[in-house]
């Protein structure tokens, strides 16, 4: 069912714990042992959370490994594969900020530009004093997690932004927000003079080598699009909304998302403007506790403890405002950093993490929105076993 390459030997003590083995594994870890490691980690989660299907992809030292479990749809029983399309929710934000960074290095905008400079219809609003950088880092002044229902439409978002008033002085507090980061991606596209979806589909995704990543799944790819399931196991897929493409609208496969991780691990393989853009997204702009905020990506000193990762990806971090400590000037992330991003829609859950110094990354995609802590524990367990 899977094709699994042979990675380096993982720590005997961790593998023993994961596999329930009574002895240490010597020499080279076999395909069966790697398969067993991942199965031991994901099996209980799928059972406890009633997840129909999961696709896990790992890159280590340039080798790709795929593990697929369960079904893409309970209705037709089609098995998950590395090419199954999943909604990745807020992992989409890292694509939006990569476009922001690409626009910046291409000279189409500055991160210090005010929103109303780029979108003149915002003049006379709070966005006369809010920068692209603040929008890209959730520090605009308290934009909410989501648009209010009455404003959640492309034709209504301008009126919402024009009347919105900051809760905090811009730049002082982090408030995780779809409207905030979504607007930064929208402004990047305006600065480049093309629609956002067109720039993604014709410029950024092709340059990243992503051929099965979509904002709108083409009809001839719908057979690969997994069915998502709500918490009460009802079939559901993401609905259109204001700035959906920028904030949560990407659909992709484990294979394509792993290529994206590899581009972030080794941007030198890309064309120079995109290399520079990815480096910019990896810069740290401020800290909240042990989390450093990049553009889209969040990162931690490595090795990152499970407790640190759970805190940084907690409900409290997503739902509450936090004072920020700005890094002046912004600091390039060290190679010894754990980068990550969670993402959810009503019927899907995603997690991506990578560590450049270890040349390792992981993608976990599921067709159910299950709790973030379970995703973090799963990734931390697997990554620890492969790197210690």
N, C-alpha and C positions, 0 to 999 in steps of 0.2 A: 504493500500500500504506500510505503514511503521510500524515498531514496535518501539515504543518510550517509554522509561522508564521515571520515574518521577525524575527530578533533584530538587535541593534545590531552594527555591524561589529566583528569581532574583529581582534586584532593580525595584521598581514600576515606578520610573521616567523614567528609560531607557526602560522598557517594554511598558510604555504608548507611548513613542516616536515611538518605533518600530511597535507597533500594531495599532497605531492610536486610542487607547482606550481613553475614556473620564473619566475613573476612575481607581484607583489603584487596583491591583490584590492582594487580601489578601490570607492568609493561604498558601496551597501548590499549586504550579503551576501545572496545569493539562496537560495531554498529548496534548490536543487540543491547549492549549496556547503555549506550546513549539513548536508544529508544526507551529502555526501561526507566531511565532517569526522568525523562520528560513525562512519560505515562504516569509514573508515581507521583509527580507533582500536579498534573492536570486532572487526573482521574477523580480524586475526591472533590475538587472544585466543581467539575461538571455535574457530578451527582448531587452535591449539596445545593447548588444553585439552579439545578434543572436546566442546564444549557444544552440546546440541541446540537450545536456544532462549534468547533474551535479549530483555528489554523494558527500554528506557531511556526515562526521562521527565525533561524539563528544564523548569524554570520560570525565566523571566528577565523582569524588569520586568512581572510580571503576565501574561505570555503563556506558554502551555503548548505544549510540543513533544514529540511521541512518535515513537519509533523502535523498530520491532519486527523481529526477525530469527529465522529458524529455526522450529522446531516445538515446540508444547507437549507433544506425545507422538510418539515415534518410531514407535509402534505404529499410530496412525491418521493421522499426518502432518498433524494440524490445526495451522495456523500460529499463532504467538504474536500476540496483540493487546494493546492497552492495558488490556483487561478480563480478560485471563488471570489466574487466581489462582495466586500463588506462595507457598510457605512462606518467611517472612522471618527465621526463627531468632531470634537475639538482638536484632534491631531491635525485637522484641516487648517487650523490657525498657523501652524508652522509653515505651510505652503504660502499663506497670505503674507506672512512676515518675510519670507524669502523673496516674494515679489516686491515688497516694500524696500528691502535691502538692494535688490536688483535695480529698482528705479533710482535709488540713491547713488549707487556706484556708476550708473549710466548717466548721471547728471540731470535726471528728470525731476528730482525733488531733493530737498534737504530734510533730515529728521527734525530740524528746528523750525521748519515751515509751519505756520499756523494753518489749521484746517480750513479756515475761511479764505486763505490766500489761494488754495488749490480749488476749493469749491465755493465760488463767490456767492451762491445763494445762501450761505451760512453767515454772511456778513451781518453785523449787528446782533449776533447771538454770543453765547458763552464761548463759542469756538473761535472767536477772534483772539483768544489768549491760550488756546489749547493746541499743543504741537502734535505733529505726526508721531514723534517719539513717545509722548505721553499716552496717546491712543494705543500705540503698539505695545505698551508695557502696562496697561490697565491703570494708569495714574492720571486720567483726565479729570478726576474730581468726584468720582462716585457714580459713574454710569452703571446701571443695574446689570445683573447677570443676563437678563433677557429683555427684549422689547416688551412693553405692555401689549396685551392682545390687540388692542385697538390700533396700535402703531406697527404691528408686525406684518408689514406689506411694503414692497419697494416704493409704491406710490405714496405711502404715508410716513415714511421714515424722516423725510426732510422736515415736515411740520413738527414731528416729535423732537428732532434735534434743535430746531430753532427756539422751541419753548423751554427746553430742558435747562435747569439751573444746577450748578455744581453743589454738592454737599460739603466738599472739602476744597481747599485751595489746590488747584492743579499742581501735580508733581509731589504731593505730600503723602498720599495714601494709595495703596494698591487695592482695587476692587475688581476682582475677576469679572469680565464682562464681554458678552458677544457683541453688543453695539460698539464698544470701545475698539476692540481689535478688528472687528469687521469693518468699521469705518476707515481704519488705517489702510486696509487692503483696497477698499473702494477708492481712497484718495491716491494710492499708488497707481492704480489703473488710470485715473483721471490725469495724473501727472504724465503718464506715458501716452495719453491720447487714444486709448483703445478700451473697449469694454473688458471688464475683469475676466469673464469666462473665456473670451477670445484670447487674451494674453496667456491665460493658464494653458488652454488647449493647444495653442499654436506656437507658443514661445517657451514658457517655463517647463512644462511637462516634457516636451520633446527634448529639450536640452538636458534634462535629468535622465533621459532614456526610459521614461515611464510610458509604456504603450497601452497599459490596461488600467489607467487611472482616469477617472471621469468626474465631472461635475454633474453632467446629465448622461446617464447610461444609455448608449445607443441601442436601438432596437435589436441589432444583431448580437448584442452582448447580454441581453436580458436573461438568457438561459443560465448565465453565470452568476447573476445577482441573487445572493442569499435572501431568504425571507427572514426578517427580524421578528422577535417575539417580545412582548411586553412583560412586565413583572407578573401579570396574571396569565401569561402564556397565550395572549391573543396575537395573531399576526399583525405586524405594523411595520411601516417604512416611514422614513423622514418626510415631513411635509414642507412645501416651499414657505419661505418667510423672508423678511427684510435681512439683507446681508447674509443669507444662508450659505452661498458659495464660499464666502470668506471665512465664516465662523465655524461651520460644521457640515458643509455640503459635499465633501470629497467621498467618492466610493472607489475602493481599490482592492487589490489582492495582496495576500501575504508576500508573494513573489515580487510584485512591484514595490510594495512598501519596504521590503528588505533592500531593494536597489536604492531607494531613497535614503535609507539608513547608511548604506555603503557610501553614497555620495557625501553624506555628512561626516563619515569617518575619514574619507580620503578625497576631499574636494579638489586636490591637485590633479585628479583625473578629468576634471571638467574644464570647459573654456574659462578664460581668465575672469570675465565679469561675474560669472556664476561662482567661481572660487571665492572672489572677494565678497560677494553677497552672502554666501554661507558663513564665511569668517565673521561677517558683521552680525549675523543672527546668533553666533556663538559668543559674542561679547556680553559681559555682565554689566548691567546698568545700575542695579541696586540690589540690596539684600533685604529679606524678611526672615529673621531667624537664620537658619542654616541654608535656606534656599536663595540662590542667586537668579535673578530674572534676566534672561536674554530676550531676543526678539522671537517670541513664540515659544522657544525652548526654555525650560527651567533646568538648572543644574546644581550639583552638590559636590563637595570635596569627596574624592574617592580614596579609600573605600568608604562608601556611604552605608551607615547602619540601617537596618530595616526600620527602626524607630524614626530615624531622620526622614526617610522616604515616605513613611506613612504620615508623618506630621506635615511634610511639604505638599502632599497630595490629598490632604484631609478635606472633609466637608467644611470645616471651619475656614480653611484657607480659601476655599472657593466662594463661600457665602458671606464672609465678613470682611470689612475693611481693615487694613493693617498699615501702620506707619512704615515708611520705607527709609532706608539708609542709602543714599545715592553714592555711587562710586565715581569719583571725579579725578581723572577722566575715566570713561568706561574701560573695563579691564578685559583683555582677551581671556577666554576661559583656558585654564590649564589643560594639557592633554589628560592629566589625571583628574578628570571630572566625570561624574555620572549625569548624562543628559537624559531628560525624560519628558513625556507628555502623555496625559490621559485623554480619552475622548469617548463621548457617549451620545447616542440618540435614543429615541424611545424604545428601539428594539435591538440595539447593538452596543457592544462595549469593546474598546480598544486600548492598548497600552504599547508604547514604544520607548525603548531605552537603549543607550549605547555608551561605551567607554572608549575613547580614542586610544588611550595608552595601552589598553589590552587588545585593541583591534577586534572588539566584540560588540555585537548588538543583537537585540531581540525584538520581535514583533509578535504581539498576541492579539488575535482578532476573534470575536465571538458574536454569534447572532442572537445575543440577549444582553441587555444592560444589567450587569451584575455589579456588586459593590467594588469601588476602586481599591480598597484594602486587599481584596482577594487577588486582584491583578498584580499589585505591588509585591505581595508575598510570593506569588508564583514566579514572577520575573527575578526577584532577588534570590530565590532558592536555586533556580536554574543557573543564573549567571554566577552565583557564588560557587556552585559545584564545578563549573567549567573554568574558573579563573584561579581558584586557590591551589 
